[in-house]
Amino acid sequence: MNTAQTPPDLASERPIEGWPDWSILVVDDEQGMLNFLVKTLAPRCHFVMSAGSAEEGAEWLAGHHADLIILDISLPGTSGVSWLKDLREQGYTGEVILITAFADLETAIVALRAGASDFILKPFRVPQILNAVKQCYERARLRRENFVLKRAVTREARRSTSLIGVSPTIESLRASIDRVAAVNSTVLLLGESGTGKELVARELHARSPRATGPFVPVNCAAMSPELIESELFGHAKGAFTGATRARDGLFHYAQGGTLFLDEIAELPLAIQATLLRAIEDHKIRPVGSQQLVPLNLRVIAATNRNLGEEVAAGRFRQDLFFRLRVVDLQLPPLREHKADIPALVAHFIDQMAPALGVEPLAITEEEMAFLLQYEWPGNVRELRNLIERSLILGTLNVSALYPAQTGGRQNPEGLPTDLQTLEKRHILSVLESVQGDKTRAAQLLGVSRRTLERRVAEWGFSATGR
């Protein structure tokens, strides 16, 4: 088994865009063919490994990761086609190019049915193998992008791609984003629920050198504690009950781009330790696997909790906290930049009215005055939800903010003004309006159910229920 570095005679060859991240395993019993492929590919890829048999290749794959396997059909011991079938049954999802000096149409059909990405007849020239590798790379890239787009399409349809507002607070945040986006370090976003942490994460990604790569958002609070490690890092076949095949994790799909870990404080301590190793070593190990998969991505994390207090309480690892906050950005609550409310309202109306198929909403001076004096405990998310409901109803539904107190009137007089009382009354009134259904209430409030239950428990109310 040989791991190839760039040969001196080919050091001047230019890497192909994207390929420097790729790891390739070449399996052939002809030393001359191995040397040819290694010399051709090593200058253009992350690294190239070579093996003389399927058994030797399998031994290497047991502890490492390969994005592409170039595999000879005729090998001593296990044939290339037989090993390929085994790889696919075990859940290997990478690309495989089969090569052979003796082939006919039937052999090609058998190879493709076994799971080959391409089939090349020996002898071949450099342009042929480079073109085949390029096509495999493009297939893998498109497959990863398709996965990311499927996850993001619903969220993207409901979200702006840039910060709205011209207040000094927002302008200062924009300047911070510009500075931070250019570096490749981890970033920790801090702020109350609804302040736009995912939006800022997307801004950081869009303005970074990784902008052409995928942006993969992960809500840590929404994942099952039993499956969260598998969801993040992937798993091997048989790693646990029900793992009938191998599966790539979200880290894999964020390769070349940004992984956004929202509500990072919700991660169990055991997973925090694994995450710390992944960030520091730039490698992950899928559950139940011996393979170490190299990482090329940026991690952005976010939380609405005070992580210093979480560390002191033993709920968050101090070493992970320090590792994440290489750079931290504090997102302001809406009450600290109310001057941006008119622009936000106009933006939400322009964005959502066509999507909902309704007429734009006209906001009166009195209604805008109410929006400007309200404290917005749910921040920008609460404002957006209000505008969406109002567009559906055809009138600004400010009474929905405090249905129990306003009696359906759009008159804010007599409402409490201190923030904690406003927030408490608002949350409890929403719970009352949905007959205590916490899942539905959390959706209306734009927060996670865990956040809602925590807040209600702080007030001495039962946190059980639907």
Secondary structure, 3 states (H helix, E strand, C coil): CEEECCCHHHCCCCCCCCHHHCEEEEECCCHHHHHHHHHHHHHHCCEEEEECCHHHHHHHHCCECCCEEEEECCCCCCCHHHHHHHHHHCCCCCEEEEEECCCCHHHHHHHHHCCCCEEEECCCCHHHHHHHHHHHHHHHHHHHHHHHHHHHHHHHHCCCCCCCCCCHHHHHHHHHHHHHHCCCCCEEEECCCCCCHHHHHHHHHHCCCCCCCCEEEEEHHHCCCCCHHHHHHCECCCCCCCCCCCECCHHHHCCCCEEEEECHHHCCHHHHHHHHHHHHHCEECCECCCCEEECCCEEEEEECCCHHHHHHCCCCCHHHHHHHCCEEEECCCHHHCHHHHHHHHHHHHHHHHHHHCCCCCCCCHHHHHHHHHCCCCCHHHHHHHHHHHHHHHCCCCHHHHCHHHHCCCCCCCCCCCCHHHHHHHHHHHHHHHCCCCHHHHHHHHCCCHHHHHHHHHHCCCCCCCC
